[in-house]
Amino acid sequence: MPGPIVGDDGLARCPWAAGHPVNREYHDTEWGMPIQGEAAHLERLTLEAFQSGLSWLTILRKRPAFRAAFAGFDPAVVATFDTDDEARLLADAGIVRNRAKVAATIANARAVLALDEPLTDLLWSFAPDPPRPAPRSTGDVPAVTPESTAMAKALKRKGFRFVGPTTAYALMQATGMVNDHLADCAFR
């Protein structure tokens, strides 16, 4: 299984970031970095859900359009979206036009508002403690963990949609709940 790949700048990176500059920028500046706040977590949860079945590069390229279409992922605003907003989103070529994922995003914003604790606290309660050792190769990086399975079940019980264990684990990776930069990655 592949380990880090050294880029033209001499820095070792996780293999998925070695190709396209957009992936590289995301890897180097954001992926695996802890975030806080309802909008930031709703954004990452939404993007991970929309990514299902697509390349991450596709989602990253459309990210500015997603932010505009979903009001900066402000849960209080997205929760008010109605059928006219759904129609607007499904006609927006700037985002991925998937009816189930659009409906899930609106439902998830409503679920955020219904929580009895901050979304950040809920999500971070599933971060592994102690953290797992650094993966040496891509073969050492799981797609699902007991923590992501528990997170997905808890979110579903609270009304969230499109949050299976794989999406939950990708969210954990993206938001720094787990650090899956390979051991020899310069950005670990």
C-alpha positions in Angstrom: 0.0 0.0 0.0 1.3 3.5 -0.8 3.0 5.7 1.7 3.5 9.5 1.4 4.5 10.9 -2.0 7.1 13.7 -2.2 5.9 16.7 -4.2 7.8 19.0 -6.5 8.3 21.2 -3.4 10.2 18.4 -1.7 7.4 17.8 0.9 5.9 14.4 1.6 2.1 14.3 1.4 -0.6 11.7 1.7 -1.0 10.1 -1.7 -4.5 11.5 -2.4 -3.1 15.0 -2.2 -0.2 14.6 -4.5 -2.1 15.1 -7.7 -4.4 18.1 -8.2 -3.5 21.5 -6.7 -6.9 21.9 -5.2 -6.5 18.6 -3.3 -3.0 19.6 -2.3 -4.1 23.0 -0.9 -7.0 21.4 1.1 -4.6 18.7 2.4 -1.9 21.2 3.4 -4.1 23.8 5.0 -7.3 22.3 6.3 -7.7 18.5 6.3 -7.2 17.0 9.7 -7.2 20.4 11.4 -9.6 20.9 14.3 -12.6 23.1 13.7 -15.3 24.6 16.0 -18.7 26.0 15.4 -22.1 25.0 14.1 -21.7 26.3 10.6 -18.2 24.9 10.1 -19.4 21.4 11.2 -22.6 21.6 9.2 -20.6 22.5 6.2 -18.2 19.6 6.6 -21.0 17.1 7.3 -22.8 18.4 4.2 -19.8 18.2 1.9 -18.9 14.7 3.1 -22.5 13.6 2.4 -22.5 15.1 -1.0 -19.1 13.5 -1.7 -20.6 10.0 -1.4 -20.2 8.4 -4.8 -18.1 11.3 -6.2 -14.5 12.4 -6.1 -13.4 14.8 -3.3 -11.9 17.0 -6.0 -15.4 17.5 -7.5 -16.7 18.7 -4.1 -13.8 21.0 -3.4 -14.2 22.6 -6.8 -17.8 23.3 -6.1 -17.3 24.3 -2.5 -17.7 28.1 -3.1 -21.0 27.4 -4.8 -22.1 25.2 -2.0 -21.4 27.9 0.5 -23.4 30.4 -1.5 -26.3 28.1 -2.1 -26.6 27.0 1.5 -26.2 30.5 3.1 -22.7 29.8 4.5 -24.1 26.7 6.2 -25.7 28.9 8.9 -28.1 26.3 10.4 -30.6 28.9 11.4 -31.0 30.0 7.8 -30.8 26.6 6.1 -33.4 25.2 8.5 -35.9 27.7 7.1 -35.4 26.5 3.5 -38.7 25.4 1.9 -39.8 23.7 -1.3 -39.0 26.8 -3.3 -35.4 26.7 -1.9 -35.1 23.0 -2.7 -36.2 23.7 -6.3 -33.6 26.5 -6.5 -30.9 24.2 -5.2 -31.8 21.4 -7.6 -31.5 23.9 -10.5 -28.1 25.2 -9.3 -25.5 23.7 -11.6 -22.8 25.1 -9.3 -23.5 22.4 -6.7 -24.2 18.6 -6.9 -27.9 18.4 -7.7 -29.1 15.4 -5.7 -32.6 15.6 -4.3 -31.9 13.3 -1.3 -28.7 15.1 -0.3 -30.3 18.5 -0.6 -33.2 17.4 1.6 -30.8 15.8 4.0 -28.8 19.1 4.3 -32.0 21.0 5.2 -33.1 18.3 7.7 -29.6 18.3 9.2 -29.7 22.1 9.8 -33.1 21.6 11.5 -31.6 18.8 13.6 -28.7 21.1 14.6 -31.2 23.6 16.0 -33.1 20.9 17.9 -30.0 19.6 19.7 -29.8 20.0 23.5 -26.0 20.6 23.2 -23.7 22.3 20.6 -23.1 20.2 17.5 -19.4 20.7 18.1 -19.6 19.0 21.5 -21.7 16.2 20.2 -19.4 15.4 17.4 -16.2 15.7 19.4 -17.5 13.4 22.0 -16.8 10.6 19.5 -13.1 11.4 19.0 -11.0 8.4 19.9 -9.3 8.6 23.3 -6.4 7.9 23.2 -5.8 8.8 19.6 -4.9 6.0 17.2 -1.2 5.6 16.2 -0.3 7.3 12.9 -1.0 5.2 9.9 2.1 4.2 8.0 0.4 3.7 4.6 -3.0 4.1 3.1 -3.8 0.5 3.9 -3.6 1.4 7.5 -6.4 4.0 7.2 -9.8 2.6 8.0 -13.0 3.6 6.3 -15.2 3.0 9.4 -14.3 2.7 13.1 -16.4 1.9 16.2 -16.4 5.6 17.0 -17.7 6.6 13.5 -20.4 3.9 13.8 -21.5 5.2 17.2 -21.4 8.8 15.9 -23.6 7.8 12.9 -26.1 6.0 15.1 -26.3 9.0 17.5 -26.7 11.5 14.7 -29.5 9.4 13.1 -31.3 9.2 16.5 -31.2 13.0 16.7 -32.8 13.4 13.2 -29.7 13.7 11.0 -29.8 12.1 7.6 -27.1 10.9 5.1 -24.7 10.2 8.0 -23.6 6.6 7.8 -20.4 5.3 9.5 -18.2 6.0 6.4 -19.4 9.6 6.1 -19.0 10.0 9.8 -15.4 8.8 9.7 -14.6 11.1 6.7 -16.0 13.9 8.8 -13.8 12.9 11.7 -10.8 12.9 9.4 -11.7 16.3 7.8 -12.3 18.0 11.2 -9.3 16.8 13.1 -11.1 14.3 15.4 -8.7 11.8 14.0 -5.4 12.5 12.4 -5.0 10.2 9.4 -2.1 12.1 7.8 0.4 9.3 7.2 3.2 9.0 9.7 5.8 10.4 7.2 3.5 13.1 5.8 5.1 16.5 6.3 1.7 17.8 7.5 1.1 15.4 10.4 
